[in-house]
Amino acid sequence: MAYRVQLKKKWINAFGRSYPVGTVLQTDAELGSELIRLKFGDKYDGEYPPKDKFKLNLEQLNNN
């Protein structure tokens, strides 16, 4: 099953590619659950690819 994860932190994959905040990644179940567990992002259920820009809430990030 494919996961869609929207990043709330910058993430660099094993090959050195950097993904900025707000990027929606389509991953396998293992990587998706690990990104969520390590608090790099949240599960994304919206339309893919997203039409709207991602708005960052700094107060919410400071509480995590």
N, C-alpha and C positions, 0 to 999 in steps of 0.2 A: 504494500500500500504506500502511495506517495504522500509525503507531508509537505505542507507549505508553511514556511516559517518567515515571519517578518522580523528582521533584526532590530534590536533596540540598542545594540552596541556594535562597534566595528569588529569584524571577524576576518581572520586570515586563515585560509585553508591550508592543507598539508603541502600544496604545491607553491605556496607563496602568494596566491592571488588574494587581494584585499577586497572586501565587500563593505560598503558604507552603511551607516544607520538608515533604516527604512527600506532596505532592499528586501524583496520577497524572493526567497529561495525555494525551489521545488527540489526536495531531497527524498532519500529513502527513509524508512521508518527508524533505522538505527541512528543516522546522523541527525534527523529531525528531533528525535527525543533527547539526544545528547545536547544539542543546541539549546533546547528548552530547559533541560536539567541544569546546565551551566549558566543559565540566565542571559544568554546571548540574544534570545528572541522569544516571541510568543507564537502560538499556532495561529495561522491566518486562514480565515474562512471566506473572505471576500472574493470578488471577481479577479481572475488572473488573465493577463497582467493588470495590475491596478490602474485605474484611470486618474485617480486623485493623487496629489502629492502627500507624502507622509508628514504629519505635524508632530514634532517632538515636545513632550510635556516634561520639562526639567524637574518639576516638583515630584512627579511620579518616579523618576529615575533616582532621585536622592533618597526616597523612602525605601527603596529596595536594597 
